Amino acid sequence: MPSQNINPTRMELMRIKKQLSTALRGHKLLKDKQDEMVRQFMQLINTNRSLRLEIEKEMSEISEIFQTARLKMSYQGIMESLIVPSSKIDLELGHKTIMNINVPKLEYSLDEHIDLTYGFAFTPSELDQSVLRLSKLLPKLIELAEIEKACDMLSSEIEKTRRRVNAIEYVMIPEMQENIHYITMKLEDNERSNIIRLMKSKDIIMAKNGN
């Protein structure tokens, strides 16, 4: 249905046709952007999945080793042994760009030397293994956090772009096309009416001249 109070003139027809041309170009650009974001999103999802599976496998093994250490020590002994950090990490929050979206990038400086700060005489070797393997896993945990946040932000942007694409495709463009059709029909009706009036006027004039 055409917009209300639309003025069926040739000027208005030209204006709406220009708007339609712009809308079609904008729709194509947004659709291309959406497709590229989806492609990159799927790449991130695949990376996220493989990294998460790798971390979960490692965490499961570390948990089993730690449970063995837990059986050999009291809870208080575990807490006292782990109260002092075994390594130091410096984190700095930066960002990188994916399809003009600023996603967080964690820059970190990790001390490669892992210092087991408790006495070995009163702790089982399983506790050492747990601490060492967990410390080595930290960079992958940071990478996973980055990827998951990027996936979340990219997913949100894809949804926003999808809504804009749909609004243009299913609302704006059909409305403009309907308005163009309405104005064209009106102009054609007016043209036919003018031709009929001219023909009637010609017949009247010729009839008078014939008399």
VENCOR-V973753 format. One line per field, one symbol per residue. phi: phi as a letter, one per 20 degrees, with the letter a starting at -180 (. if undefined). A space follows every 10 residues. Layout:
phi->???
//
This chain:
phi->.fffmfefcf ffffffffff ffffffffff ffffffffff ffffffffff ffffffffff ffffffffff fecfgfffff fdfdgebdcd dcecbcdclm dedfceeccd fffddfedef fdcffffgff ffffffeggf ffffffffff ffffffffff fffffffffd cfffffffff fffgffffff ffffffffff ffffffffff f
//
